Amino acid sequence: MTQGAGRGSDVWHGAGVTGSGLVSWGATGLGATGSGATGSGAMGDAEPRPDGYTPTQRDLPVIGAAPAAPTPTLVDTPSPAADGEQGPLYVVGDVHGYLDELRTALLNQGLIDTGDHWIAGNARLWFLGDFTDRGPDGIGVIDLVMQLSAEAAAAGGYCKALMGNHELLLIGAKRFGDTPVGSGAGTASFQAAWLLNGGQRSDMERLQEHHVQWMSRLDAMALADDHLLVHSDTTAYLEYGDTITDVNDAVTEALTHHDADETWDLFRKFTKRFAFRDDAGATAARELLDTYGGRRVVHGHSPIPYLLGEVGSEDGEDDAPQVHGPHVYADSLAVAMDGGVTMAGKLLVSRLPLPA
């Protein structure tokens, strides 16, 4: 396997896209309940019942026999099919807290109304991750995605989301704060990395436990209509399993351990980028497709201006890049969906498959 592809330098906010290795810094400071069987348990006619007698129902649960099943979250809740038909498929690139731009993009695609409610029926919508950091309202973005997940499911469609590296970063900052982790370039902490990569204190102040639980149970990858959906343009997914289910289970399991170093390792690997950009890019994309299925990899993470070599940072100091839509590259095996909204580019919401 091309294990080295997409595992070059980690790219940090303000560090440029050709930095050598991690930036070094010091540590800083709908519930569903089963109905159960309700058999009558009626007594035979030969044995008369006393006045006021009610026969015991069969198969009642035994108190204390087993723990109650956990209440499923929106991640667990299956989407009801609308007459067995699947609606059109849409994907959303990195949002990074730009809630107003997200609303406008979803409205323009006919997915929501002016009140931010789902109006797309059985349409299918995938977010490719990175909801927070750099922009002004990451928690508002998460709240909207969670709301649309419920509304879309009720309408016969779905709205789902993938785990991005910034979800891992925010989870880590919330859980571990200034706890030191080994970064390979010295001692680091999630708190320091989060702030360095655009963490917004207003997001942390509004972040609640249900947000953390929702993020920590997001899938890392998915297959939809022959499109392999991932957040990062890296082959690091191959380290976590040979099937989509294995990868998703491995990432979810790792986050249940609440271990700072293990979470850091996930974050570090999913921060890698550019696996599909250079001469070996088509080979790397094909390796993912051969392993997990699909005909095209669709990803976020690396802004399209980076892939085109138009800008060198996300600090907003360069001229605004011109992004008109998704970028198809790597012998047409990869589609980039991060339009660079953080650098005055464009927040992309696109229907798949893309027009020929």
C-alpha positions as CSV (number, residue, x, y, z in Angstrom):
1,M,0.0,0.0,0.0
2,T,1.1,3.5,-0.6
3,Q,1.4,4.2,3.1
4,G,3.5,7.3,2.6
5,A,1.1,9.2,0.3
6,G,-0.5,12.2,1.9
7,R,1.6,11.9,5.0
8,G,4.1,14.7,4.3
9,S,4.2,17.8,6.4
10,D,1.3,18.6,8.7
11,V,-0.1,22.0,7.7
12,W,-0.9,24.5,10.4
13,H,-2.7,27.8,10.2
14,G,-0.1,30.4,9.6
15,A,2.6,27.9,8.8
16,G,2.1,27.7,5.1
17,V,1.6,24.6,3.0
18,T,5.2,23.5,2.6
19,G,6.3,23.5,6.2
20,S,8.5,20.7,7.3
21,G,6.7,18.7,10.1
22,L,4.5,19.8,12.9
23,V,4.7,23.3,14.3
24,S,6.4,23.2,17.7
25,W,4.9,25.0,20.6
26,G,5.0,24.7,24.3
27,A,2.1,23.4,26.3
28,T,-0.3,26.1,27.2
29,G,-2.3,26.5,29.3
30,L,-34.7,10.5,19.9
31,G,-35.2,8.0,22.2
32,A,-36.7,4.7,21.0
33,T,-38.2,2.3,23.4
34,G,-39.3,-1.2,22.5
35,S,-42.9,-1.9,23.3
36,G,-42.4,-5.4,24.4
37,A,-44.9,-8.3,24.1
38,T,-48.2,-7.8,25.8
39,G,-49.8,-11.2,25.7
40,S,-53.1,-11.5,27.6
41,G,-52.0,-14.4,29.8
42,A,-55.8,-15.2,30.2
43,M,-56.7,-18.0,32.6
44,G,-58.8,-21.0,31.6
45,D,-62.6,-20.8,32.1
46,A,-62.4,-23.6,34.6
47,E,-60.7,-21.4,37.1
48,P,-62.8,-18.4,38.0
49,R,-61.1,-15.1,38.6
50,P,-61.5,-13.2,41.9
51,D,-63.2,-9.8,41.7
52,G,-60.7,-7.2,40.6
53,Y,-58.2,-9.7,39.4
54,T,-56.0,-8.8,36.4
55,P,-54.0,-11.6,34.8
56,T,-50.2,-11.1,34.7
57,Q,-48.9,-10.2,31.2
58,R,-46.4,-12.5,29.7
59,D,-42.8,-11.4,28.9
60,L,-42.7,-8.4,31.1
61,P,-39.1,-7.2,31.5
62,V,-37.4,-8.4,34.6
63,I,-36.3,-5.6,36.8
64,G,-32.5,-5.5,37.0
65,A,-32.0,-8.3,34.5
66,A,-30.2,-6.2,32.0
67,P,-29.2,-2.6,31.5
68,A,-31.5,-0.4,29.4
69,A,-30.5,0.2,25.8
70,P,-28.8,3.5,25.3
71,T,-30.9,6.3,23.7
72,P,-29.8,6.6,20.1
73,T,-28.5,9.8,18.8
74,L,-29.1,11.4,15.4
75,V,-26.0,9.5,14.2
76,D,-27.7,6.2,15.1
77,T,-31.2,7.0,13.8
78,P,-31.8,5.5,10.3
79,S,-33.4,7.6,7.7
80,P,-36.9,6.5,6.7
81,A,-37.1,5.7,3.0
82,A,-39.6,7.6,0.9
83,D,-41.4,4.9,-1.1
84,G,-38.0,3.2,-1.5
85,E,-36.6,6.0,-3.7
86,Q,-33.4,7.9,-3.0
87,G,-33.3,11.6,-3.6
88,P,-30.5,13.6,-5.2
89,L,-27.1,13.6,-3.4
90,Y,-25.4,16.8,-2.2
91,V,-22.1,17.4,-0.5
92,V,-20.8,20.3,1.6
93,G,-17.2,21.3,1.9
94,D,-15.5,22.8,4.9
95,V,-17.7,25.4,6.8
96,H,-15.3,26.5,9.5
97,G,-17.9,28.6,11.5
98,Y,-19.2,30.6,8.5
99,L,-22.9,30.0,9.4
100,D,-24.3,32.8,7.2
101,E,-22.4,31.6,4.1
102,L,-23.7,28.0,4.8
103,R,-27.3,29.2,5.1
104,T,-27.0,31.0,1.8
105,A,-25.4,28.1,0.0
106,L,-28.0,25.6,1.3
107,L,-30.8,28.0,0.4
108,N,-29.5,28.5,-3.1
109,Q,-29.5,24.7,-3.7
110,G,-33.1,24.5,-2.5
111,L,-32.3,22.4,0.5
112,I,-33.6,24.8,3.2
113,D,-36.0,27.7,3.4
114,T,-35.4,31.2,4.8
115,G,-36.2,29.9,8.3
116,D,-33.3,27.3,8.1
117,H,-35.7,24.3,7.8
118,W,-35.3,21.3,5.6
119,I,-37.5,21.5,2.4
120,A,-35.6,19.0,0.2
121,G,-37.8,16.0,0.9
122,N,-35.8,12.8,0.3
123,A,-32.6,14.5,-0.8
124,R,-29.4,13.3,0.7
125,L,-26.9,15.7,2.1
126,W,-23.3,14.9,3.4
127,F,-21.1,17.4,5.2
128,L,-17.4,16.5,4.8
129,G,-16.4,17.8,8.2
130,D,-14.6,20.9,9.8
131,F,-17.6,22.8,11.2
132,T,-15.7,25.0,13.6
133,D,-12.6,27.2,14.0
134,R,-11.5,30.3,12.1
135,G,-15.1,31.5,11.4
136,P,-17.4,33.3,13.8
137,D,-20.0,30.7,14.7
138,G,-18.9,27.1,14.7
139,I,-21.4,26.0,17.4
140,G,-24.2,27.6,15.4
141,V,-23.1,25.5,12.4
142,I,-23.1,22.3,14.5
143,D,-26.6,23.1,15.8
144,L,-27.9,23.7,12.3
145,V,-26.5,20.4,11.0
146,M,-28.0,18.5,14.0
147,Q,-31.4,20.2,13.4
148,L,-31.3,19.4,9.6
149,S,-30.4,15.8,10.4
150,A,-33.7,15.4,12.3
151,E,-35.8,17.3,9.8
152,A,-34.3,15.5,6.8
153,A,-34.9,12.1,8.3
154,A,-38.5,13.0,9.1
155,A,-39.0,14.0,5.5
156,G,-37.6,10.7,4.1
157,G,-34.1,12.0,3.2
158,Y,-31.0,12.4,5.3
159,C,-28.4,14.9,6.4
160,K,-25.2,13.3,7.7
161,A,-21.7,14.4,8.5
162,L,-18.1,13.1,8.6
163,M,-15.4,13.6,11.1
164,G,-12.9,16.3,10.2
165,N,-9.6,17.1,11.8
166,H,-11.0,20.2,13.4
167,E,-13.7,18.1,15.1
168,L,-10.9,16.0,16.6
169,L,-9.1,19.2,17.6
170,L,-12.1,20.7,19.3
171,I,-12.9,17.4,21.1
172,G,-9.3,17.3,22.3
173,A,-9.2,20.9,23.5
174,K,-12.4,20.3,25.4
175,R,-11.4,17.1,27.0
176,F,-7.7,17.5,27.5
177,G,-6.9,21.3,27.5
178,D,-3.3,21.9,28.4
179,T,-2.4,18.3,29.0
180,P,1.0,17.7,27.2
181,V,1.1,15.4,24.3
182,G,4.0,14.2,22.3
183,S,3.9,15.8,18.9
184,G,7.2,14.6,17.2
185,A,8.3,18.2,17.2
186,G,8.4,18.8,20.9
187,T,5.7,19.1,23.6
188,A,2.3,20.3,22.5
189,S,-1.2,20.4,23.8
190,F,-4.6,20.4,22.3
191,Q,-5.4,23.8,23.7
192,A,-2.3,25.3,22.1
193,A,-3.0,23.6,18.7
194,W,-6.7,24.6,18.8
195,L,-5.8,28.3,19.3
196,L,-3.1,28.2,16.7
197,N,-5.5,26.7,14.2
198,G,-8.2,29.3,14.6
199,G,-10.0,28.2,17.7
200,Q,-12.7,30.6,18.8
201,R,-13.2,31.2,22.5
202,S,-16.9,31.9,21.9
203,D,-17.3,28.4,20.5
204,M,-15.6,26.9,23.5
205,E,-17.9,28.8,25.8
206,R,-21.0,27.5,24.0
207,L,-19.7,24.0,23.5
208,Q,-21.9,21.5,25.4
209,E,-21.5,17.8,26.2
210,H,-24.2,16.8,23.6
211,H,-22.1,18.6,20.9
212,V,-19.0,16.7,22.0
213,Q,-20.9,13.4,22.0
214,W,-22.3,14.1,18.6
215,M,-18.9,14.9,17.1
216,S,-17.2,12.0,18.7
217,R,-19.6,9.5,17.0
218,L,-19.3,10.9,13.5
219,D,-18.1,8.5,10.8
220,A,-14.7,9.0,9.2
221,M,-15.7,7.9,5.7
222,A,-18.8,6.8,3.7
223,L,-19.7,5.5,0.3
224,A,-22.6,7.2,-1.6
225,D,-23.4,6.6,-5.2
226,D,-19.9,5.4,-6.1
227,H,-18.4,8.4,-4.4
228,L,-16.0,7.7,-1.6
229,L,-16.5,10.5,0.9
230,V,-13.7,11.5,3.3
231,H,-12.7,14.7,5.0
232,S,-8.9,14.6,4.4
233,D,-7.0,14.1,1.2
234,T,-4.8,11.5,2.8
235,T,-4.2,7.8,2.7
236,A,-4.0,7.6,6.5
237,Y,-7.4,6.0,6.5
238,L,-5.7,2.8,5.4
239,E,-4.1,2.5,8.8
240,Y,-7.4,2.0,10.5
241,G,-8.9,-0.9,8.5
242,D,-9.6,-2.5,5.1
243,T,-13.3,-1.7,5.1
244,I,-15.3,1.5,5.7
245,T,-17.0,-0.1,8.7
246,D,-13.6,-1.1,10.2
247,V,-12.2,2.4,9.8
248,N,-15.3,4.1,11.3
249,D,-15.4,1.6,14.2
250,A,-11.7,2.1,14.9
251,V,-12.0,5.9,15.0
252,T,-15.1,5.8,17.2
253,E,-13.5,3.2,19.5
254,A,-10.3,5.3,19.9
255,L,-12.3,8.3,21.0
256,T,-14.2,6.3,23.7
257,H,-10.8,5.8,25.4
258,H,-10.5,9.5,26.3
259,D,-6.8,9.2,25.9
260,A,-5.0,12.4,25.0
261,D,-2.1,10.8,23.1
262,E,-4.4,8.5,21.2
263,T,-6.7,11.4,20.2
264,W,-3.7,13.4,19.2
265,D,-2.5,10.6,16.9
266,L,-5.9,10.6,15.2
267,F,-5.8,14.4,14.8
268,R,-2.2,14.3,13.5
269,K,-2.9,11.7,10.8
270,F,-6.2,13.3,9.6
271,T,-4.3,16.7,9.3
272,K,-2.1,15.2,6.5
273,R,-3.0,16.5,3.0
274,F,-2.1,16.6,-0.7
275,A,-2.1,12.8,-1.2
276,F,-3.7,13.2,-4.6
277,R,-2.1,16.4,-5.8
278,D,1.2,15.4,-7.4
279,D,2.5,12.8,-9.9
280,A,1.6,9.9,-7.6
281,G,-1.8,11.4,-6.8
282,A,-3.9,9.2,-9.1
283,T,-2.1,6.1,-7.7
284,A,-3.0,7.1,-4.1
285,A,-6.6,7.9,-5.0
286,R,-6.9,4.5,-6.8
287,E,-5.5,2.7,-3.7
288,L,-8.3,4.2,-1.5
289,L,-10.9,3.4,-4.1
290,D,-9.7,-0.2,-4.6
291,T,-9.7,-0.7,-0.9
292,Y,-13.0,0.9,0.1
293,G,-15.0,1.1,-3.1
294,G,-16.3,3.9,-5.3
295,R,-15.2,5.5,-8.5
296,R,-14.1,8.9,-7.1
297,V,-12.8,10.2,-3.9
298,V,-14.6,13.4,-2.7
299,H,-12.8,15.3,0.1
300,G,-12.6,18.6,1.9
301,H,-9.7,19.7,4.1
302,S,-7.2,21.2,1.5
303,P,-8.6,24.4,0.1
304,I,-8.8,24.4,-3.7
305,P,-6.5,27.5,-3.9
306,Y,-3.8,25.4,-2.1
307,L,-4.2,22.6,-4.6
308,L,-3.9,25.0,-7.5
309,G,-0.9,26.7,-5.9
310,E,-2.6,30.1,-5.8
311,V,-2.1,31.0,-2.2
312,G,0.3,30.1,0.6
313,S,-1.6,30.6,3.8
314,E,-5.0,30.9,5.3
315,D,-4.3,34.1,7.1
316,G,-6.4,36.3,4.8
317,E,-3.4,38.4,3.7
318,D,-3.3,37.1,0.1
319,D,-5.7,38.3,-2.6
320,A,-9.0,36.5,-2.5
321,P,-8.8,33.4,-4.6
322,Q,-11.3,32.8,-7.5
323,V,-13.2,29.5,-6.7
324,H,-16.1,28.7,-9.0
325,G,-16.9,25.1,-8.0
326,P,-15.4,21.8,-7.0
327,H,-11.9,20.9,-8.3
328,V,-11.6,17.6,-10.2
329,Y,-8.1,16.3,-10.5
330,A,-5.8,13.2,-10.1
331,D,-6.9,11.8,-13.5
332,S,-10.5,12.6,-12.5
333,L,-10.3,10.3,-9.5
334,A,-10.5,13.0,-6.9
335,V,-12.9,15.9,-6.2
336,A,-11.9,18.7,-3.8
337,M,-14.8,20.5,-2.1
338,D,-13.1,23.0,0.2
339,G,-13.6,26.2,-1.6
340,G,-11.5,28.2,0.8
341,V,-14.2,30.2,2.6
342,T,-11.7,31.0,5.3
343,M,-9.6,33.0,2.8
344,A,-12.5,34.8,1.2
345,G,-13.1,32.0,-1.3
346,K,-16.4,30.1,-1.6
347,L,-18.4,27.7,0.6
348,L,-19.3,24.9,-1.7
349,V,-22.5,22.9,-1.7
350,S,-22.6,20.7,-4.8
351,R,-24.8,18.0,-6.3
352,L,-23.2,14.7,-7.2
353,P,-22.4,13.4,-9.7
354,L,-20.8,16.6,-11.0
355,P,-21.8,17.6,-14.6
356,A,-19.5,16.1,-17.2
